[in-house]
Amino acid sequence: MKYKDLFTPPHGEAREPKRQCLIWSENHEHAVASIDDEIHPQAKRVWLEFAGLNVIYAYEKHWKTGDWELVEEKTGNIPLVNNNPFKPDSESVFPVNKH
């Protein structure tokens, strides 16, 4: 499954998703991924948005079923950054964050 597979156009509109999304792991490390990438096994939450909309769609992997669910819609833009703000010295789980 790819990140873009989580996306459904709002209200049935044919909109193009932005090419990058933000992913978070269980330990709150975050990384930027292409929407065409396979969902990383450590991804717990994914933020996606459509071009032309000022809305962020947050999807979360259900702890029990493993299914992805839309859990939040909010106004704004995704801050596309790679880092581990809560444990900066810990081992990164996302390859893009490894130095």
N, C-alpha and C positions, 0 to 999 in steps of 0.2 A: 504494500500500500504506500502511496506517495502522499506528501503533504497536500498537494492540490486535490486529492480525492476527498479530503475533509470538507472542502469548500462547496457550498451551495449558494448560488446567486440569491441575493435578498429579493423577496417578493416575486420570484420567478423571472427577474430581469436577466438579460443576457449581458453580463458584465465580465470583464477580464480581470482575474486576480492579479495583484502585484506579484512580481517575480521572486520576492524573498519573503521569508517568514521568520518569526522568532520562536525558538524552542527552549523549554526549560526542563531540567532534570529534577529528580526527586529532591536533590540537595540544593536546588535553586541556582545551579549553574545555568547560564544561558548562552545561546549561540545563534548565529544567523545561518539559515539554510535556504537553498533554492527550493521553490515549491515543486520542482520536478524530481527532487531527491526522494529516496525511500525513507520512510519514517524511521529514525534512529531508535534502537531498542531501549535506550535510556531516556527517551523523550517522554515526559509526563504531561506537559501542557504545551500547546501550540497557539500562537497568535497569528492571524491572517487578516488581510484586508484587500478590498477591491480598489482599483484605480478610479479616481473621481468621487470616492465616498470618504467621509471623515469618520469612519466607524471601524472599530477593531472587533474582530470575532475571536473569542477564546474557546478552544477545544481542550478537553481534559480526558485523559485515559482513565476509565473507571477502574477503581482499585480491585474490584472482584471479577468483573466480566472481561476486562481488557478492551472493551468497546470504547470508541471515541465519541464524546458527547459535546454538543455546544453548551457551554456553561455561562457565557457572558457575552454581552454586546455592549460596547461603550464608545462614546465619542472620543476621537483622538487619532493619533498616528503612532505606529509601532516604533519604539526606539531600537534601531537595529545595531546592537552591540554584542560583542563576544566577551564574556568574562564570567568569573565566579566571585561575585561580590561578598558572599558570606564566608567563604573559605578560600581566600586567594592563593594560599600556599598548598592546597590539596591537589591531588591528581585529577586532571580533567577527564571527564567521561566522553566529551565530544572531541573528535579528532581536530576540528578546526581551532580549538583552544589550546592544543598542545604546541609547545615551542620547540 
